Amino acid sequence: MLFDGLEFKAMQSSLDALWLKQKVISNNLANIETPGFKASKVSFEDALENARKEKGAEDYSFQATVTKDETTSSRPDGNNVVTDKEELELYNTYLQSVYLYQKISGQLTDMQYVIGQAFK
């Protein structure tokens, strides 16, 4: 079945991770003026690779991880949010989400076509 396939599960987990990444970036940007605030980041590519290696081909259920950057400070008040970097990451996340939505939509369209042809 399409929804049980590895590719679909990977895309679903990817969309979940991208949603989380958008939330984290938005939180970082919302705290641009908060003294001492440390930006967080979402790591997903490592989770994808680890899931592939550890769990094999049967299970692509994996989680993104959120970490804080405690080591850097880009301003005298201790805040390390870099607006340009965050905005670029947010746009990149948007583009990745659009691509995945289009990919899923294409698969559903293909399935709809095949089912339609079977009943002709």
One Martini backbone bead per residue (centre of mass of N, CA, C, O) as a GRO file, in nm:
protein
  120
    1MET     BB    1   0.100   0.034   0.017
    2LEU     BB    2   0.151   0.363   0.004
    3PHE     BB    3   0.139   0.437   0.327
    4ASP     BB    4   0.356   0.188   0.397
    5GLY     BB    5   0.584   0.299   0.258
    6LEU     BB    6   0.897   0.419   0.274
    7GLU     BB    7   0.867   0.682   0.115
    8PHE     BB    8   0.621   0.794   0.266
    9LYS     BB    9   0.744   0.789   0.552
   10ALA     BB   10   0.978   0.978   0.485
   11MET     BB   11   0.802   1.219   0.398
   12GLN     BB   12   0.646   1.248   0.661
   13SER     BB   13   0.891   1.294   0.846
   14SER     BB   14   0.994   1.540   0.689
   15LEU     BB   15   0.749   1.722   0.738
   16ASP     BB   16   0.768   1.718   1.043
   17ALA     BB   17   1.054   1.842   1.055
   18LEU     BB   18   0.987   2.105   0.900
   19TRP     BB   19   0.779   2.207   1.100
   20LEU     BB   20   0.972   2.220   1.339
   21LYS     BB   21   1.173   2.414   1.206
   22GLN     BB   22   0.976   2.650   1.176
   23LYS     BB   23   0.923   2.685   1.479
   24VAL     BB   24   1.217   2.737   1.567
   25ILE     BB   25   1.275   2.980   1.386
   26SER     BB   26   1.042   3.155   1.488
   27ASN     BB   27   1.148   3.164   1.778
   28ASN     BB   28   1.415   3.296   1.717
   29LEU     BB   29   1.293   3.556   1.587
   30ALA     BB   30   1.115   3.636   1.839
   31ASN     BB   31   1.413   3.651   2.013
   32ILE     BB   32   1.606   3.885   1.904
   33GLU     BB   33   1.565   4.083   2.181
   34THR     BB   34   1.668   3.862   2.380
   35PRO     BB   35   1.859   3.842   2.633
   36GLY     BB   36   2.052   3.542   2.613
   37PHE     BB   37   1.953   3.412   2.369
   38LYS     BB   38   1.942   3.080   2.227
   39ALA     BB   39   1.965   2.920   1.952
   40SER     BB   40   1.798   2.688   1.759
   41LYS     BB   41   1.814   2.354   1.611
   42VAL     BB   42   1.752   2.130   1.339
   43SER     BB   43   1.804   1.775   1.309
   44PHE     BB   44   1.761   1.539   1.026
   45GLU     BB   45   1.975   1.403   0.849
   46ASP     BB   46   2.090   1.221   1.073
   47ALA     BB   47   1.830   1.066   1.131
   48LEU     BB   48   1.800   0.944   0.851
   49GLU     BB   49   2.071   0.793   0.843
   50ASN     BB   50   2.039   0.630   1.106
   51ALA     BB   51   1.779   0.482   1.026
   52ARG     BB   52   1.899   0.338   0.784
   53LYS     BB   53   2.123   0.185   0.942
   54GLU     BB   54   1.969   0.065   1.202
   55LYS     BB   55   1.670  -0.033   1.079
   56GLY     BB   56   1.656  -0.042   0.793
   57ALA     BB   57   1.398  -0.117   0.549
   58GLU     BB   58   1.135  -0.137   0.752
   59ASP     BB   59   1.205   0.153   0.907
   60TYR     BB   60   1.095   0.518   0.882
   61SER     BB   61   1.096   0.605   1.196
   62PHE     BB   62   1.171   0.944   1.275
   63GLN     BB   63   1.354   1.204   1.451
   64ALA     BB   64   1.405   1.510   1.528
   65THR     BB   65   1.646   1.744   1.652
   66VAL     BB   66   1.694   1.969   1.928
   67THR     BB   67   1.930   2.242   1.954
   68LYS     BB   68   2.153   2.440   2.132
   69ASP     BB   69   2.355   2.736   2.097
   70GLU     BB   70   2.599   2.788   2.353
   71THR     BB   71   2.883   2.893   2.210
   72THR     BB   72   2.755   3.146   2.091
   73SER     BB   73   2.801   3.518   2.034
   74SER     BB   74   2.684   3.803   1.843
   75ARG     BB   75   2.630   3.969   2.110
   76PRO     BB   76   2.663   4.148   2.403
   77ASP     BB   77   2.382   4.014   2.528
   78GLY     BB   78   2.410   3.688   2.418
   79ASN     BB   79   2.279   3.684   2.157
   80ASN     BB   80   2.267   3.438   1.857
   81VAL     BB   81   2.081   3.568   1.651
   82VAL     BB   82   2.062   3.544   1.289
   83THR     BB   83   1.854   3.673   1.074
   84ASP     BB   84   1.957   3.591   0.791
   85LYS     BB   85   1.988   3.291   0.855
   86GLU     BB   86   1.696   3.231   0.943
   87GLU     BB   87   1.553   3.328   0.682
   88LEU     BB   88   1.695   3.127   0.495
   89GLU     BB   89   1.600   2.869   0.641
   90LEU     BB   90   1.297   2.923   0.608
   91TYR     BB   91   1.297   2.920   0.298
   92ASN     BB   92   1.418   2.638   0.262
   93THR     BB   93   1.191   2.493   0.412
   94TYR     BB   94   0.967   2.576   0.222
   95LEU     BB   95   1.079   2.441  -0.034
   96GLN     BB   96   1.083   2.152   0.078
   97SER     BB   97   0.781   2.134   0.134
   98VAL     BB   98   0.677   2.179  -0.151
   99TYR     BB   99   0.815   1.936  -0.275
  100LEU     BB  100   0.677   1.718  -0.099
  101TYR     BB  101   0.386   1.787  -0.173
  102GLN     BB  102   0.424   1.730  -0.477
  103LYS     BB  103   0.511   1.436  -0.450
  104ILE     BB  104   0.258   1.331  -0.309
  105SER     BB  105   0.055   1.430  -0.519
  106GLY     BB  106   0.171   1.264  -0.754
  107GLN     BB  107   0.117   0.986  -0.630
  108LEU     BB  108  -0.191   1.020  -0.601
  109THR     BB  109  -0.245   1.070  -0.901
  110ASP     BB  110  -0.136   0.801  -1.002
  111MET     BB  111  -0.332   0.625  -0.840
  112GLN     BB  112  -0.592   0.741  -0.959
  113TYR     BB  113  -0.534   0.655  -1.249
  114VAL     BB  114  -0.508   0.350  -1.205
  115ILE     BB  115  -0.789   0.309  -1.086
  116GLY     BB  116  -0.945   0.426  -1.327
  117GLN     BB  117  -0.836   0.211  -1.536
  118ALA     BB  118  -0.952  -0.048  -1.389
  119PHE     BB  119  -1.273   0.063  -1.439
  120LYS     BB  120  -1.292   0.060  -1.774
   0.00000   0.00000   0.00000
